[in-house]
Amino acid sequence: MPVRPSSRPRPGRFAAVLAGVVAVTGLVSCTAGGPAPDRAERPIRVCDRGEPGPASPPGGAVVVQPGVDDVAALTRQRPAGTTFWLAEGVHTLGGNEFAQIVPKKGNAYLGAPGAVLDGKGINRYAFGGKAERVTVRHLTVRNFVAPGNESVVNHDSADHWVVEHNTISDNGGAALAAGAHQRIRFNCLRDNGQYGINAYQDSGTITGLVVHGNEITGNNTDDWEARIAGCGCTGGAKFWAVDGADVTGNWVHHNHGPGLWADTNNNDFVIRDNVISDNEGPAIIYETSYNAVIAGNTILRNNWADGRRFVTEGDPFPVAAVYVSESGGEPRVPARTDKLVITGNRFTDNWSGITLWENADRFCNSPHNTSSGYCTLLVDDVRQCRSPAIQRKPLLDDCRWKTKRVDIHHNRFEVDPVKLGCEHLCARMAVLANFGTSPAWSPYHGAGIQQAITWHQGNEWHDNVYVGPWRFMAYDTSRLLEPSVWQSAPHRQDRGSVFSLRAEEP
């Protein structure tokens, strides 16, 4: 993972998320039936079907003609708050790799039908700078060559941008970056070299982010995991230190890696009513983060590539459609909920279901913390988490990102291993950790973290529906349980849930 500066949370809105959960679970059966069985896959198709831009310039807009006018130069000449209307055709910037549009505060860039901004394989960035309240609408942005971990649109993560109804495709790096209170809506983010969205701001925490109605597909064409093994730098969308995000109504599919990945000190997420399908990695990763609602999503055929790779390598780890890693509910971090709630989702033919994991050796100031330089949101300084102070409370508790207070209910999990081409090591649900061994001064040696995540941290499955040969992994990867054992002492999981081998029975 890249090294990032630390961040602090903002006040949340607990009542708002309760209303959202009620709205979602109102669609869920009051029995163990989970979401209605006839609920259909309804992705929002944006790519090649997007809303066209204005056919004529709005009043007062500066008209930009392709091959005649230089939109970057016009931006420098005009005052803040100017609207630019890019006429039909291919618009280009200068021949310098750093030639780009640097908007002024309140500028708007609107594309006519057929307006294209083309980087020619030369320019790194389309829109950069720190100006706030910029709008980019109805443009096709293509052929820019942003480096890894950099972005083409809103390269510098400025705040309060509105980016909507665009096609941003076939670029290097990420299609776009995010700043605080950014609105990313109804865009086609397709076939970019690394991410569709890279929500990271080097100046601090991104707050109030909205990602709605986008089609995010085919990203990571440059196969960054092959370039930098274990980089954790691929997928449809990556969120880093975002405090407050609504990710709703998107179609996230066929990305070469995870679909949605919230990695390191994210908080207060609502991931709702998305269709997440056919991604090579997990549909959703929620990692070293806090307090979220994952609800009402349709999650289809994810993690087949990673699942097969693990089997080929003889690795029994339960790769899953939703992977929760060192994350959960924390009442001391203000948010709209104080749990990690996974409810009302329909999972169909994913390699596995949900894995809750906690690495006993990963904590603030540990050499095994891949988010190096970061501490938890409960500790101000990484240097506090060292021996002997970490041996005692509160640091003994607060230096860890914990998988705790995860509430998994009223979901429907369906799997047919024949469709997956899977003979074993699929169709699993898991809650587990490793035996702590390192570093030598760690206070978490032994089986304590395994015991805590499995039995003592409030992680609970209940009132779900399972269709297919599901089995359950608890404590460590050596324990694979049948449903009856999973439901019995000492686990006592999935009370009120229904199990069937065939879809017609529940």
Stockholm file with secondary structure:
# STOCKHOLM 1.0

chainA/1-506         MPVRPSSRPRPGRFAAVLAGVVAVTGLVSCTAGGPAPDRAERPIRVCDRGEPGPASPPGGAVVVQPGVDDVAALTRQRPAGTTFWLAEGVHTLGGNEFAQIVPKKGNAYLGAPGAVLDGKGINRYAFGGKAERVTVRHLTVRNFVAPGNESVVNHDSADHWVVEHNTISDNGGAALAAGAHQRIRFNCLRDNGQYGINAYQDSGTITGLVVHGNEITGNNTDDWEARIAGCGCTGGAKFWAVDGADVTGNWVHHNHGPGLWADTNNNDFVIRDNVISDNEGPAIIYETSYNAVIAGNTILRNNWADGRRFVTEGDPFPVAAVYVSESGGEPRVPARTDKLVITGNRFTDNWSGITLWENADRFCNSPHNTSSGYCTLLVDDVRQCRSPAIQRKPLLDDCRWKTKRVDIHHNRFEVDPVKLGCEHLCARMAVLANFGTSPAWSPYHGAGIQQAITWHQGNEWHDNVYVGPWRFMAYDTSRLLEPSVWQSAPHRQDRGSVFSLRAEEP
#=GR chainA/1-506 SS CCCCCCCCCCCCCHHHHHHHHHHHHTTBCSSTTCBCTTCCCCCCCCTTSCCCCCSSCCTTCEEECTTTCCHHHHHHHSCTTCEEEECSEEEECCSSTTCCBCCCTTCEEEECTTEEEECTTTCSCSBCSSCSSCEEESCEEECCBCCTTCEEESTTCCSSCEEESCEEESCBSEEEECCTTCEEESCEEESCSSCSEEECCTTSCEEEEEEESCEEESCCTTCHHHHSTTCCCCSSEEECSEEEEEEESCEEESCSSCSEEEESSCEEEEEESCEEECCSSCSEEEESCEEEEEESCEEESCSHHHHHHHHHTTCCCCCCSEEEESCBCCTTSCSSCSSEEEESCEEESCSCCEEEEECTTCCTTCTTCSSTTCCCTTCSCGGGSCTTGGGSTTHHHHTSCCCCSEEEESCEEECCHHHHTCSSSCSEEEEEECCBCCSTTCTTCBSHHHHIIIIISCCEEESCEEESSCEEEEESTTCEECHHHHHSTTTCCCBTCEEESSTTCC
#=GC SS_cons         CCCCCCCCCCCCCHHHHHHHHHHHHTTBCSSTTCBCTTCCCCCCCCTTSCCCCCSSCCTTCEEECTTTCCHHHHHHHSCTTCEEEECSEEEECCSSTTCCBCCCTTCEEEECTTEEEECTTTCSCSBCSSCSSCEEESCEEECCBCCTTCEEESTTCCSSCEEESCEEESCBSEEEECCTTCEEESCEEESCSSCSEEECCTTSCEEEEEEESCEEESCCTTCHHHHSTTCCCCSSEEECSEEEEEEESCEEESCSSCSEEEESSCEEEEEESCEEECCSSCSEEEESCEEEEEESCEEESCSHHHHHHHHHTTCCCCCCSEEEESCBCCTTSCSSCSSEEEESCEEESCSCCEEEEECTTCCTTCTTCSSTTCCCTTCSCGGGSCTTGGGSTTHHHHTSCCCCSEEEESCEEECCHHHHTCSSSCSEEEEEECCBCCSTTCTTCBSHHHHIIIIISCCEEESCEEESSCEEEEESTTCEECHHHHHSTTTCCCBTCEEESSTTCC
//
